[in-house]
Structures are given as C-alpha cells and as structure tokens.
C-alpha cells in the first residue's frame, strides 16, 4: 500500500487511546471494584519499565501516564490512561516485563489483582477473556498512534495532550462550559517532554485564539469543542 503524503498515512492510524469512549471492561470492572483499592499520590511510579510484579492494575479514578525510555535514554509519552483503564496488561501473556513506566499524573484510586487470580476468573467466564483481548487491541492501536505522534512537532503533540486532559476532566463535569486542568506549565512540559518556555509560547497562542486562559495552579479550558476541532483538523 502506497501513500501520497504523510497526512494520508496518518489517516490510516488509530486514534489516541484516551477519548470519549471508556474501555469495554464492564465485567472486569465488577471484579476489580470488589478488591480493596489504594489511593496513590500524584507522581507515584506504579510500575517501572523492565519490571513485573505479577499484578494487573485497574484505574478506578485519576490519570496515569505511560512512557517508554529508548536505548538512548530518551523518554517518550505513549499513552495517557483515564478511569476504567487496565495498567500493565502487556506482560499478562508470555511473562514479559513491563514495556514502560506507569506514573500517576494526579491522585489516583487504583485496584489490583494477581495474575494467577486473573487467569482463574477467565477460566470461569469466557466473556472476561474476550474483554481483555478487545482491550489489548485498543492498547496496541494507541501505541501505534503515539509512535507516530512522538515523531511530530512539539506544538501539535502538546495541543493534543491538553485536549485529552480536558476530555478526561469533562467526564467528571458533564456539561461544564469551562474546564480547569490542575497542571502547571512545568507539569505540561514534563508530560510532553519539552521545555517550559515552549509550553508558555503554545499556551499564549491558544489564549489568543480564545481556547484557554492561564489560571492559578492550572489551565482553564474556555472552548473545549473548538480546541478538539483544531486538534482533529491538524491546524498549524
């Protein structure tokens, strides 16, 4: 299959994982909610790349970033995971170690289950295995998308991350006209793997276009639909 330009190739790639549709894990949600959840502070490293503690984690509430560090030491953002996501699912099959780091972006409530118990549940109910296979497919699709996006310019990557964080906040405040993201410019610089100076310039541009306002302790999204349209249309 040949592509005439980069945008045509991009159109064939799946969307970023964090979107308006929660993961299809209804049966697993019941099982995980029956476990004793733990609250983790912001910036807690849940899982380190190359390690595997034999557990699968379920994000009940909060945000977690999934990053990969390559052989040169460069750290890349692969996914931002919202409520309903399963963390560390890849090592489930084949006993492989975690492919990256999972770090909380805000205080998060998380439940976990041992891999052996997870297998036992799947043996008793085939729907659980079907749900995990569907979720694995979405995770792989999301990683493909992020490999592409990580190679793109910083402005677009940053705008998309802001949009995704806002979309997650909208889930907690349906119908809200404005959305407060409690992330500083330094936080955004770290998440997007760029500099604070660059973030300031990007926010200044978005502010001039009426999409955002800077606020104490965060960023105020004034026009979420407009921002989402901008990101989707790949406007410069």
LOMARDO-213566 format. One record per residue: residue in three letters; chain; x, y, z of N, C-alpha, C, O in turn. Coordinates in steps of 0.001 Angstrom, whole numbers. Layout:
! residues N
(Ala, A, (X, Y, Z), (X, Y, Z), (X, Y, Z), (X, Y, Z))
...
***
This chain:
! residues 236
(Unk, A, (849, -1201, 0), (0, 0, 0), (884, 1250, 0), (1772, 1370, 844))
(Unk, A, (656, 2181, -931), (1473, 3370, -1028), (682, 4594, -573), (-540, 4642, -708))
(Unk, A, (1394, 5579, -34), (764, 6798, 457), (1384, 7990, -252), (2602, 8076, -413))
(Unk, A, (514, 8917, -676), (988, 10078, -1400), (1661, 11090, -481), (2580, 11787, -909))
(Unk, A, (1221, 11188, 780), (1827, 12130, 1708), (1653, 11637, 3134), (995, 10627, 3387))
(Unk, A, (2260, 12376, 4066), (2234, 11965, 5463), (822, 11959, 6030), (478, 11070, 6809))
(Unk, A, (-12, 12943, 5652), (-1356, 13011, 6206), (-2187, 11812, 5777), (-3014, 11330, 6550))
(Unk, A, (-1981, 11319, 4548), (-2718, 10149, 4093), (-2340, 8933, 4919), (-3205, 8132, 5274))
(Unk, A, (-1052, 8786, 5232), (-607, 7689, 6087), (-1208, 7829, 7471), (-1661, 6847, 8058))
(Unk, A, (-1215, 9048, 7998), (-1723, 9278, 9342), (-3195, 8908, 9460), (-3632, 8415, 10500))
(Unk, A, (-3965, 9144, 8392), (-5389, 8858, 8425), (-5670, 7376, 8600), (-6772, 7006, 9004))
(Unk, A, (-4698, 6519, 8306), (-4902, 5084, 8448), (-4609, 4603, 9858), (-4918, 3463, 10203))
(Unk, A, (-4012, 5470, 10680), (-3638, 5075, 12030), (-4791, 5278, 13000), (-5612, 6173, 12797))
(Unk, A, (-4873, 4466, 14050), (-5970, 4584, 15018), (-5845, 5833, 15883), (-4777, 6439, 15971))
(Unk, A, (-6934, 6203, 16509), (-6956, 7389, 17359), (-6213, 7152, 18664), (-5976, 6014, 19069))
(Unk, A, (-5853, 8251, 19311), (-5237, 8194, 20634), (-6177, 7463, 21590), (-7394, 7607, 21482))
(Unk, A, (-5639, 6692, 22513), (-6460, 5836, 23365), (-7433, 6599, 24249), (-8567, 6158, 24433))
(Unk, A, (-7017, 7727, 24798), (-7894, 8454, 25705), (-8884, 9270, 24884), (-8526, 10297, 24308))
(Unk, A, (-10128, 8809, 24834), (-11154, 9526, 24096), (-12467, 9436, 24857), (-12478, 9043, 26024))
(Unk, A, (-13560, 9789, 24223), (-14842, 9816, 24919), (-15405, 8455, 25252), (-16356, 8354, 26027))
(Unk, A, (-14842, 7411, 24687), (-15371, 6064, 24913), (-14546, 5325, 25960), (-13366, 5064, 25728))
(Unk, A, (-15129, 4983, 27103), (-14381, 4250, 28135), (-14062, 2833, 27675), (-14774, 2295, 26827))
(Unk, A, (-13019, 2221, 28206), (-12672, 850, 27836), (-13836, -109, 28070), (-14575, 28, 29045))
(Unk, A, (-13994, -1077, 27175), (-15104, -2038, 27273), (-14741, -3151, 28251), (-14467, -4281, 27846))
(Unk, A, (-14741, -2825, 29529), (-14320, -3789, 30553), (-15368, -3884, 31669), (-15023, -3878, 32850))
(Unk, A, (-16623, -3969, 31293), (-17691, -3932, 32280), (-17607, -5079, 33277), (-17771, -4866, 34478))
(Unk, A, (-17354, -6292, 32796), (-17287, -7449, 33702), (-16054, -7364, 34599), (-16121, -7684, 35786))
(Unk, A, (-14939, -6936, 34031), (-13720, -6790, 34836), (-13877, -5686, 35865), (-13336, -5780, 36967))
(Unk, A, (-14607, -4647, 35517), (-14833, -3550, 36461), (-15472, -4073, 37745), (-15079, -3671, 38840))
(Unk, A, (-16439, -4953, 37621), (-17103, -5525, 38798), (-16105, -6276, 39675), (-16149, -6180, 40902))
(Unk, A, (-15214, -7017, 39042), (-14230, -7811, 39793), (-13224, -6904, 40494), (-12912, -7103, 41668))
(Unk, A, (-12721, -5913, 39773), (-11725, -5016, 40366), (-12315, -4162, 41480), (-11645, -3897, 42478))
(Unk, A, (-13558, -3730, 41321), (-14180, -2912, 42361), (-14412, -3706, 43643), (-14585, -3130, 44717))
(Unk, A, (-14414, -5031, 43521), (-14571, -5875, 44709), (-13260, -6002, 45482), (-13249, -6480, 46617))
(Unk, A, (-12144, -5568, 44861), (-10857, -5588, 45544), (-10737, -4335, 46422), (-11542, -3411, 46309))
(Unk, A, (-9743, -4314, 47280), (-9522, -3146, 48123), (-8662, -2138, 47369), (-7475, -2386, 47156))
(Unk, A, (-9241, -992, 46957), (-8467, -15, 46186), (-7462, 739, 47054), (-7608, 811, 48274))
(Unk, A, (-6457, 1291, 46417), (-5429, 2074, 47101), (-5360, 3446, 46444), (-5433, 3548, 45220))
(Unk, A, (-5219, 4500, 47239), (-5040, 5843, 46706), (-3544, 6145, 46595), (-2796, 6017, 47564))
(Unk, A, (-3129, 6544, 45401), (-1728, 6869, 45156), (-1587, 8367, 44908), (-2354, 8935, 44131))
(Unk, A, (-615, 9020, 45557), (-397, 10464, 45329), (67, 10738, 43901), (490, 9828, 43188))
(Unk, A, (-16, 11982, 43501), (484, 12414, 42209), (1974, 12108, 42079), (2727, 12251, 43043))
(Unk, A, (2395, 11691, 40893), (3785, 11383, 40542), (4291, 10094, 41194), (5498, 9907, 41352))
(Unk, A, (3372, 9210, 41570), (3785, 7899, 42090), (4142, 6975, 40921), (3372, 6847, 39969))
(Unk, A, (5305, 6337, 40996), (5691, 5364, 39972), (5065, 4028, 40350), (5488, 3384, 41310))
(Unk, A, (4064, 3619, 39595), (3355, 2371, 39882), (4132, 1170, 39375), (4282, 172, 40081))
(Unk, A, (4621, 1272, 38162), (5310, 167, 37512), (6506, 743, 36759), (6382, 1758, 36075))
(Unk, A, (7647, 104, 36884), (8851, 557, 36187), (9114, -299, 34954), (8853, -1502, 34941))
(Unk, A, (9628, 342, 33937), (9985, -362, 32708), (10979, -1479, 33015), (11951, -1277, 33742))
(Unk, A, (10722, -2657, 32454), (11612, -3787, 32648), (11283, -4644, 33858), (11925, -5671, 34077))
(Unk, A, (10285, -4237, 34654), (9900, -4986, 35838), (8481, -5531, 35687), (7708, -5058, 34853))
(Unk, A, (8156, -6512, 36487), (6789, -7038, 36516), (6552, -7662, 37881), (7242, -8603, 38272))
(Unk, A, (5579, -7138, 38598), (5316, -7621, 39962), (4228, -8685, 40025), (3784, -9058, 41111))
(Unk, A, (3796, -9179, 38856), (2805, -10249, 38844), (1387, -9769, 39090), (509, -10577, 39391))
(Unk, A, (1142, -8459, 38968), (-198, -7919, 39199), (-679, -7132, 37985), (112, -6613, 37198))
(Unk, A, (-1994, -7062, 37862), (-2628, -6214, 36877), (-3378, -5134, 37645), (-4042, -5424, 38640))
(Unk, A, (-3272, -3884, 37184), (-3863, -2760, 37905), (-5047, -2181, 37131), (-5049, -2158, 35900))
(Unk, A, (-6046, -1719, 37867), (-7239, -1125, 37271), (-7420, 277, 37830), (-7497, 470, 39043))
(Unk, A, (-7488, 1247, 36939), (-7597, 2646, 37334), (-9070, 3008, 37577), (-9839, 3182, 36631))
(Unk, A, (-9442, 3117, 38836), (-10815, 3459, 39198), (-11079, 4941, 38987), (-12125, 5326, 38464))
(Unk, A, (-10128, 5767, 39395), (-10272, 7210, 39236), (-8888, 7842, 39179), (-7978, 7435, 39902))
(Unk, A, (-8738, 8849, 38306), (-7451, 9522, 38195), (-6885, 9457, 36790), (-7587, 9118, 35837))
(Unk, A, (-5610, 9783, 36672), (-4903, 9773, 35394), (-3521, 9165, 35581), (-2854, 9412, 36586))
(Unk, A, (-3098, 8372, 34611), (-1779, 7741, 34648), (-1118, 7919, 33281), (-1752, 7700, 32249))
(Unk, A, (155, 8316, 33275), (887, 8401, 32016), (1733, 7142, 31830), (2293, 6596, 32780))
(Unk, A, (1805, 6708, 30593), (2570, 5522, 30231), (3698, 5997, 29320), (3439, 6511, 28231))
(Unk, A, (4946, 5829, 29754), (6086, 6312, 28994), (7072, 5184, 28688), (7150, 4187, 29407))
(Unk, A, (7805, 5369, 27619), (8820, 4400, 27213), (10158, 5103, 27066), (10238, 6164, 26447))
(Unk, A, (11207, 4523, 27629), (12554, 5076, 27505), (13359, 4202, 26548), (13531, 3005, 26780))
(Unk, A, (13851, 4817, 25464), (14584, 4030, 24476), (16045, 3841, 24879), (16459, 4273, 25955))
(Unk, A, (16810, 3204, 24024), (18203, 2871, 24349), (19087, 4099, 24504), (20134, 4035, 25147))
(Unk, A, (18673, 5210, 23920), (19466, 6438, 24040), (19143, 7204, 25317), (19791, 8202, 25631))
(Unk, A, (18135, 6731, 26051), (17729, 7423, 27269), (16617, 8432, 27054), (16198, 9093, 28004))
(Unk, A, (16128, 8567, 25824), (15036, 9497, 25521), (13715, 8897, 25992), (13394, 7751, 25679))
(Unk, A, (12960, 9683, 26744), (11677, 9220, 27275), (10546, 9753, 26411), (10497, 10947, 26113))
(Unk, A, (9633, 8870, 26005), (8546, 9252, 25117), (7199, 8927, 25765), (7022, 7878, 26385))
(Unk, A, (6263, 9854, 25605), (4905, 9630, 26094), (4188, 8699, 25131), (4083, 9000, 23942))
(Unk, A, (3690, 7565, 25633), (2995, 6607, 24788), (1481, 6683, 24951), (734, 6457, 24000))
(Unk, A, (1033, 7004, 26169), (-417, 6990, 26397), (-748, 7725, 27690), (29, 7707, 28644))
(Unk, A, (-1906, 8369, 27709), (-2469, 8913, 28938), (-3715, 8095, 29230), (-4642, 8056, 28422))
(Unk, A, (-3738, 7445, 30382), (-4796, 6487, 30695), (-5747, 7067, 31737), (-5324, 7542, 32791))
(Unk, A, (-7046, 7017, 31417), (-8066, 7535, 32310), (-8786, 6424, 33056), (-8440, 5248, 32940))
(Unk, A, (-9803, 6823, 33829), (-10564, 5864, 34635), (-11121, 4746, 33757), (-11606, 4982, 32650))
(Unk, A, (-11039, 3521, 34280), (-11515, 2361, 33551), (-10428, 1624, 32799), (-10683, 570, 32217))
(Unk, A, (-9216, 2165, 32801), (-8112, 1543, 32069), (-7422, 465, 32912), (-7385, 539, 34140))
(Unk, A, (-6887, -519, 32227), (-6088, -1563, 32864), (-4621, -1251, 32616), (-4217, -995, 31482))
(Unk, A, (-3826, -1274, 33680), (-2402, -963, 33578), (-1579, -2243, 33657), (-1893, -3168, 34407))
(Unk, A, (-529, -2265, 32869), (414, -3386, 32896), (-189, -4652, 32305), (118, -5759, 32747))
(Unk, A, (-1041, -4486, 31314), (-1712, -5640, 30718), (-797, -6428, 29786), (-943, -7643, 29651))
(Unk, A, (162, -5726, 29133), (1002, -6407, 28154), (1761, -7614, 28718), (1853, -8633, 28035))
(Unk, A, (2310, -7538, 29944), (3044, -8695, 30471), (2160, -9888, 30839), (2661, -10943, 31226))
(Unk, A, (848, -9713, 30717), (-65, -10787, 31099), (201, -12055, 30307), (164, -13154, 30861))
(Unk, A, (468, -11912, 29014), (703, -13073, 28157), (2194, -13213, 27856), (2816, -12285, 27341))
(Unk, A, (2753, -14350, 28172), (4150, -14628, 27876), (5127, -14293, 28981), (6316, -14590, 28861))
(Unk, A, (4652, -13677, 30063), (5520, -13384, 31192), (6559, -12311, 30926), (7598, -12278, 31585))
(Unk, A, (6290, -11424, 29962), (7247, -10360, 29647), (7224, -9275, 30717), (6246, -9119, 31448))
(Unk, A, (8319, -8533, 30791), (8391, -7412, 31726), (7620, -6223, 31157), (7286, -6195, 29973))
(Unk, A, (7343, -5244, 32016), (6622, -4039, 31596), (7407, -3318, 30508), (8631, -3209, 30588))
(Unk, A, (6704, -2827, 29492), (7350, -2173, 28363), (7677, -713, 28627), (8371, -73, 27837))
(Unk, A, (7169, -181, 29753), (7425, 1218, 30071), (7079, 1523, 31515), (6738, 627, 32288))
(Unk, A, (7169, 2802, 31872), (6822, 3254, 33221), (5375, 3737, 33257), (4887, 4338, 32300))
(Unk, A, (4692, 3468, 34377), (3345, 3976, 34608), (3410, 4889, 35832), (3752, 4444, 36927))
(Unk, A, (3078, 6177, 35640), (3208, 7179, 36699), (1902, 7957, 36825), (1324, 8356, 35814))
(Unk, A, (1428, 8177, 38050), (187, 8916, 38258), (389, 10403, 37939), (1368, 11013, 38369))
(Unk, A, (-540, 10967, 37187), (-500, 12393, 36855), (-1257, 13219, 37890), (-1080, 14435, 37974))
(Unk, A, (-2093, 12561, 38666), (-2833, 13188, 39744), (-3153, 12101, 40761), (-2922, 10920, 40497))
(Unk, A, (-3683, 12486, 41921), (-4043, 11465, 42898), (-5009, 10476, 42246), (-6006, 10881, 41649))
(Unk, A, (-4718, 9197, 42359), (-5481, 8185, 41644), (-5863, 7029, 42557), (-5091, 6607, 43418))
(Unk, A, (-7072, 6530, 42342), (-7550, 5363, 43088), (-7423, 4141, 42181), (-7990, 4104, 41089))
(Unk, A, (-6675, 3149, 42647), (-6331, 2000, 41805), (-6522, 695, 42566), (-6153, 586, 43735))
(Unk, A, (-7101, -290, 41891), (-7240, -1635, 42448), (-6315, -2568, 41668), (-5972, -2290, 40519))
(Unk, A, (-5923, -3649, 42281), (-5037, -4599, 41601), (-5487, -6026, 41857), (-6228, -6310, 42798))
(Unk, A, (-5017, -6915, 40991), (-5327, -8336, 41141), (-4120, -9133, 40660), (-3478, -8755, 39681))
(Unk, A, (-3813, -10219, 41333), (-2677, -11044, 40940), (-2984, -11763, 39626), (-4130, -12098, 39328))
(Unk, A, (-1925, -11987, 38856), (-2096, -12595, 37540), (-2761, -13969, 37633), (-3607, -14301, 36802))
(Unk, A, (-2394, -14761, 38623), (-2986, -16091, 38773), (-4488, -16004, 39036), (-5261, -16809, 38515))
(Unk, A, (-4901, -15025, 39845), (-6328, -14846, 40112), (-7055, -14386, 38857), (-8199, -14770, 38612))
(Unk, A, (-6384, -13564, 38069), (-6977, -13102, 36825), (-7229, -14269, 35877), (-8290, -14359, 35260))
(Unk, A, (-6249, -15163, 35767), (-6424, -16352, 34930), (-7594, -17197, 35427), (-8367, -17730, 34630))
(Unk, A, (-7717, -17315, 36738), (-8800, -18130, 37311), (-10163, -17555, 36941), (-11085, -18301, 36612))
(Unk, A, (-10290, -16251, 36993), (-11554, -15619, 36621), (-11875, -15872, 35146), (-13029, -16116, 34793))
(Unk, A, (-10858, -15815, 34292), (-11090, -16025, 32860), (-11500, -17461, 32563), (-12291, -17707, 31652))
(Unk, A, (-10968, -18406, 33322), (-11355, -19804, 33136), (-12826, -20023, 33460), (-13478, -20886, 32873))
(Unk, A, (-13338, -19242, 34393), (-14732, -19401, 34809), (-15721, -18606, 33963), (-16923, -18870, 33995))
(Unk, A, (-15220, -17639, 33210), (-16116, -16797, 32414), (-15377, -16334, 31164), (-14483, -15492, 31244))
(Unk, A, (-15744, -16878, 30018), (-15042, -16551, 28772), (-15244, -15098, 28347), (-14451, -14567, 27570))
(Unk, A, (-16300, -14448, 28849), (-16504, -13041, 28497), (-15354, -12174, 28987), (-15026, -11157, 28376))
(Unk, A, (-14748, -12585, 30091), (-13630, -11821, 30637), (-12426, -11866, 29696), (-11736, -10865, 29503))
(Unk, A, (-12188, -13039, 29117), (-11087, -13162, 28162), (-11359, -12321, 26921), (-10442, -11707, 26375))
(Unk, A, (-12602, -12290, 26474), (-12971, -11500, 25305), (-12758, -10013, 25564), (-12279, -9283, 24696))
(Unk, A, (-13120, -9570, 26772), (-12927, -8165, 27117), (-11452, -7784, 27113), (-11083, -6714, 26630))
(Unk, A, (-10611, -8661, 27653), (-9182, -8352, 27696), (-8566, -8330, 26300), (-7698, -7505, 26016))
(Unk, A, (-9010, -9227, 25436), (-8498, -9234, 24067), (-8877, -7945, 23339), (-8072, -7380, 22598))
(Unk, A, (-10104, -7491, 23556), (-10538, -6242, 22941), (-9718, -5070, 23472), (-9333, -4178, 22716))
(Unk, A, (-9456, -5081, 24780), (-8665, -4003, 25380), (-7223, -4042, 24887), (-6625, -2992, 24649))
(Unk, A, (-6664, -5227, 24732), (-5300, -5353, 24220), (-5202, -4762, 22818), (-4228, -4085, 22488))
(Unk, A, (-6214, -5021, 21998), (-6217, -4492, 20635), (-6219, -2967, 20650), (-5539, -2336, 19840))
(Unk, A, (-6987, -2366, 21577), (-7038, -909, 21670), (-5708, -344, 22149), (-5256, 695, 21669))
(Unk, A, (-5081, -1039, 23105), (-3782, -570, 23606), (-2741, -584, 22491), (-1985, 374, 22329))
(Unk, A, (-2705, -1662, 21731), (-1743, -1761, 20632), (-2001, -664, 19606), (-1062, -55, 19093))
(Unk, A, (-3277, -412, 19306), (-3627, 656, 18368), (-3155, 2007, 18883), (-2613, 2815, 18129))
(Unk, A, (-3367, 2244, 20182), (-2940, 3505, 20773), (-1436, 3691, 20712), (-953, 4795, 20463))
(Unk, A, (-694, 2616, 20939), (767, 2699, 20878), (1243, 3011, 19468), (2198, 3765, 19283))
(Unk, A, (580, 2434, 18475), (928, 2742, 17085), (740, 4232, 16819), (1574, 4875, 16182))
(Unk, A, (-362, 4761, 17315), (-656, 6178, 17117), (404, 7051, 17776), (868, 8030, 17191))
(Unk, A, (780, 6691, 18991), (1728, 7521, 19721), (3131, 7458, 19138), (3863, 8447, 19185))
(Unk, A, (3514, 6323, 18594), (4812, 6245, 17913), (4843, 7255, 16775), (5864, 7895, 16522))
(Unk, A, (3711, 7389, 16095), (3621, 8363, 15010), (3672, 9786, 15556), (4439, 10618, 15071))
(Unk, A, (2854, 10060, 16566), (2735, 11417, 17094), (4038, 11883, 17733), (4383, 13061, 17633))
(Unk, A, (4775, 10975, 18391), (6029, 11369, 19026), (7041, 11901, 18024), (7964, 12629, 18389))
(Unk, A, (6865, 11535, 16764), (7792, 12000, 15734), (7366, 13354, 15157), (8087, 13937, 14347))
(Unk, A, (6207, 13849, 15568), (5697, 15094, 15020), (6182, 16300, 15811), (6917, 16160, 16789))
(Unk, A, (5763, 17489, 15378), (6239, 18695, 16025), (5658, 18856, 17420), (4586, 18337, 17731))
(Unk, A, (6384, 19581, 18245), (6027, 19735, 19652), (4691, 20439, 19839), (3931, 20081, 20739))
(Unk, A, (4387, 21432, 19007), (3138, 22180, 19154), (1919, 21276, 19036), (1005, 21337, 19858))
(Unk, A, (1916, 20450, 18021), (764, 19584, 17814), (637, 18567, 18940), (-458, 18322, 19446))
(Unk, A, (1758, 17983, 19328), (1734, 16983, 20394), (1216, 17599, 21686), (417, 16983, 22392))
(Unk, A, (1667, 18811, 21998), (1241, 19472, 23228), (-236, 19820, 23191), (-937, 19621, 24183))
(Unk, A, (-726, 20336, 22066), (-2135, 20676, 21945), (-3005, 19434, 22103), (-4078, 19496, 22705))
(Unk, A, (-2552, 18324, 21572), (-3339, 17104, 21691), (-3397, 16636, 23146), (-4450, 16215, 23624))
(Unk, A, (-2273, 16712, 23842), (-2255, 16305, 25247), (-3202, 17178, 26072), (-3942, 16667, 26912))
(Unk, A, (-3180, 18501, 25833), (-4089, 19393, 26551), (-5537, 19015, 26264), (-6371, 19000, 27169))
(Unk, A, (-5827, 18714, 25020), (-7179, 18330, 24632), (-7606, 17032, 25325), (-8742, 16906, 25780))
(Unk, A, (-6699, 16091, 25398), (-7018, 14811, 26024), (-7222, 14947, 27529), (-8110, 14309, 28095))
(Unk, A, (-6419, 15759, 28169), (-6593, 16009, 29600), (-7931, 16700, 29858), (-8613, 16403, 30839))
(Unk, A, (-8297, 17619, 28975), (-9580, 18309, 29114), (-10742, 17339, 28921), (-11753, 17428, 29617))
(Unk, A, (-10594, 16422, 27984), (-11662, 15451, 27738), (-11873, 14558, 28951), (-13005, 14215, 29290))
(Unk, A, (-10789, 14189, 29594), (-10918, 13389, 30816), (-11614, 14191, 31912), (-12442, 13647, 32642))
(Unk, A, (-11288, 15478, 32035), (-11916, 16324, 33049), (-13409, 16491, 32778), (-14210, 16580, 33709))
(Unk, A, (-13780, 16532, 31490), (-15184, 16683, 31121), (-16010, 15491, 31587), (-17198, 15630, 31874))
(Unk, A, (-15385, 14325, 31661), (-16101, 13144, 32157), (-16546, 13338, 33603), (-17593, 12834, 34010))
(Unk, A, (-15748, 14069, 34373), (-16078, 14315, 35770), (-17033, 15497, 35936), (-17660, 15656, 36983))
(Unk, A, (-17137, 16327, 34885), (-18011, 17507, 34952), (-18821, 17625, 33669), (-18638, 18577, 32909))
(Unk, A, (-19719, 16669, 33415), (-20505, 16686, 32175), (-21273, 18004, 32015), (-21903, 18490, 32954))
(Unk, A, (-21207, 18561, 30824), (-21934, 19786, 30549), (-21243, 21064, 30975), (-21771, 22152, 30747))
(Unk, A, (-20065, 20958, 31591), (-19348, 22152, 32057), (-18922, 23019, 30875), (-18458, 22507, 29856))
(Unk, A, (-19085, 24337, 31019), (-18708, 25264, 29957), (-17216, 25583, 29983), (-16615, 25878, 28950))
(Unk, A, (-16627, 25521, 31172), (-15177, 25706, 31306), (-14609, 24542, 32108), (-15296, 23970, 32954))
(Unk, A, (-13362, 24195, 31842), (-12720, 23057, 32498), (-11371, 23490, 33049), (-10545, 24039, 32321))
(Unk, A, (-11149, 23245, 34326), (-9873, 23596, 34944), (-8967, 22378, 34992), (-9287, 21373, 35626))
(Unk, A, (-7835, 22482, 34315), (-6825, 21430, 34362), (-5816, 21807, 35434), (-5136, 22825, 35309))
(Unk, A, (-5711, 21017, 36469), (-4808, 21335, 37569), (-3395, 20827, 37265), (-2833, 20007, 37991))
(Unk, A, (-2854, 21339, 36178), (-1494, 21013, 35760), (-771, 22325, 35481), (-1253, 23158, 34714))
(Unk, A, (376, 22499, 36102), (1165, 23707, 35868), (1851, 23617, 34514), (1850, 22564, 33875))
(Unk, A, (2437, 24733, 34080), (3181, 24716, 32825), (4391, 23789, 32926), (4793, 23175, 31938))
(Unk, A, (4959, 23694, 34105), (6078, 22754, 34316), (5596, 21318, 34184), (6304, 20472, 33638))
(Unk, A, (4380, 21035, 34687), (3803, 19689, 34545), (3637, 19341, 33072), (4019, 18255, 32635))
(Unk, A, (3063, 20274, 32305), (2842, 20022, 30882), (4157, 19832, 30138), (4250, 19008, 29228))
(Unk, A, (5169, 20598, 30527), (6476, 20448, 29891), (7036, 19048, 30123), (7612, 18438, 29222))
(Unk, A, (6859, 18552, 31339), (7363, 17207, 31647), (6567, 16140, 30898), (7150, 15211, 30339))
(Unk, A, (5239, 16268, 30883), (4390, 15269, 30236), (4677, 15190, 28740), (4750, 14100, 28172))
(Unk, A, (4838, 16343, 28111), (5054, 16376, 26657), (6520, 16290, 26269), (6853, 16297, 25084))
(Unk, A, (7393, 16208, 27257), (8842, 16092, 27018), (9367, 17276, 26214), (10050, 17115, 25203))
(Unk, A, (9026, 18474, 26697), (9550, 19683, 26071), (9945, 20659, 27172), (10074, 20252, 28326))
(Unk, A, (10140, 21923, 26851), (10582, 22901, 27840), (9413, 23778, 28287), (8394, 23884, 27605))
(Unk, A, (9593, 24399, 29446), (8554, 25290, 29964), (8392, 26510, 29063), (7283, 27019, 28895))
(Unk, A, (9481, 26971, 28492), (9428, 28114, 27575), (8535, 27785, 26369), (7732, 28612, 25937))
(Unk, A, (8688, 26572, 25837), (7877, 26148, 24701), (6404, 26081, 25082), (5541, 26507, 24314))
(Unk, A, (6115, 25548, 26267), (4730, 25459, 26737), (4125, 26847, 26865), (2970, 27058, 26495))
(Unk, A, (4892, 27789, 27384), (4403, 29170, 27530), (4013, 29747, 26177), (2974, 30398, 26064))
(Unk, A, (4824, 29522, 25149), (4530, 30024, 23813), (3273, 29375, 23249), (2440, 30054, 22647))
(Unk, A, (3132, 28076, 23438), (1962, 27359, 22914), (690, 27841, 23603), (-324, 28068, 22942))
(Unk, A, (736, 28000, 24923), (-431, 28471, 25660), (-787, 29906, 25273), (-1963, 30267, 25219))
(Unk, A, (234, 30718, 25005), (-22, 32097, 24585), (-800, 32111, 23265), (-1721, 32908, 23089))
(Unk, A, (-425, 31231, 22348), (-1117, 31141, 21060), (-2556, 30658, 21248), (-3481, 31207, 20648))
(Unk, A, (-2743, 29633, 22080), (-4088, 29116, 22332), (-4956, 30151, 23043), (-6164, 30219, 22818))
(Unk, A, (-4334, 30952, 23898), (-5061, 32009, 24603), (-5518, 33085, 23635), (-6646, 33569, 23735))
(Unk, A, (-4658, 33466, 22696), (-5014, 34476, 21710), (-6174, 34031, 20822), (-6950, 34857, 20339))
(Unk, A, (-6284, 32723, 20612), (-7361, 32180, 19787), (-8626, 31894, 20603), (-9634, 31448, 20055))
(Unk, A, (-8569, 32152, 21917), (-9750, 32016, 22754), (-10025, 30620, 23275), (-11105, 30360, 23804))
(Unk, A, (-9056, 29708, 23132), (-9270, 28341, 23583), (-9028, 28173, 25088), (-9729, 27402, 25743))
(Unk, A, (-8047, 28884, 25635), (-7659, 28684, 27029), (-7388, 30017, 27719), (-7268, 31065, 27085))
(Unk, A, (-7299, 29931, 29035), (-6812, 31021, 29876), (-5884, 30394, 30909), (-6141, 29290, 31388))
(Unk, A, (-4823, 31083, 31247), (-3971, 30585, 32323), (-4612, 30973, 33652), (-5158, 32067, 33792))
(Unk, A, (-4542, 30078, 34613), (-5160, 30303, 35919), (-4191, 29875, 37003), (-3241, 29135, 36744))
(Unk, A, (-4434, 30342, 38217), (-3559, 29959, 39324), (-3657, 28454, 39549), (-4739, 27921, 39790))
(Unk, A, (-2528, 27785, 39467), (-2496, 26348, 39724), (-2985, 25496, 38576), (-3207, 24298, 38752))
(Unk, A, (-3163, 26094, 37383), (-3612, 25276, 36278), (-3929, 26056, 35022), (-3503, 27198, 34852))
(Unk, A, (-4691, 25415, 34142), (-5078, 25993, 32858), (-6593, 25872, 32723), (-7159, 24807, 32972))
(Unk, A, (-7244, 26956, 32330), (-8688, 26971, 32168), (-9020, 26796, 30684), (-8612, 27604, 29849))
(Unk, A, (-9763, 25734, 30369), (-10193, 25484, 29004), (-11513, 26203, 28788), (-12514, 25864, 29420))
(Unk, A, (-11526, 27199, 27897), (-12722, 28009, 27664), (-13557, 27493, 26494), (-14780, 27638, 26487))
(Unk, A, (-12904, 26901, 25520), (-13605, 26417, 24327), (-13086, 25028, 23990), (-12230, 24860, 23122))
(Unk, A, (-13619, 24041, 24690), (-13136, 22675, 24501), (-13454, 22153, 23099), (-12599, 21546, 22454))
(Unk, A, (-14689, 22388, 22622), (-15077, 21882, 21308), (-14208, 22507, 20219), (-13815, 21834, 19266))
(Unk, A, (-13912, 23795, 20366), (-13052, 24449, 19395), (-11643, 23894, 19407), (-11026, 23718, 18356))
(Unk, A, (-11130, 23617, 20611), (-9793, 23041, 20740), (-9753, 21648, 20136), (-8806, 21291, 19435))
(Unk, A, (-10789, 20864, 20412), (-10834, 19499, 19874), (-10896, 19526, 18346), (-10258, 18710, 17681))
(Unk, A, (-11664, 20463, 17794), (-11753, 20586, 16341), (-10402, 20971, 15762), (-9998, 20465, 14715))
(Unk, A, (-9711, 21866, 16445), (-8380, 22296, 15988), (-7424, 21108, 15926), (-6694, 20942, 14949))
(Unk, A, (-7430, 20291, 16963), (-6541, 19138, 17015), (-6914, 18133, 15926), (-6040, 17605, 15238))
(Unk, A, (-8199, 17873, 15773), (-8635, 16892, 14789), (-8333, 17326, 13352), (-8004, 16505, 12496))
(Unk, A, (-8450, 18613, 13114), (-8224, 19125, 11767), (-6760, 19374, 11452), (-6408, 19771, 10341))
(Unk, A, (-5905, 19133, 12449), (-4461, 19286, 12265), (-4098, 20689, 11793), (-3263, 20868, 10906))
(Unk, A, (-4740, 21673, 12402), (-4444, 23054, 12027), (-3051, 23433, 12534), (-2640, 22968, 13597))
(Unk, A, (-2319, 24270, 11793), (-991, 24679, 12230), (-1062, 25642, 13392), (-28, 26090, 13887))
***
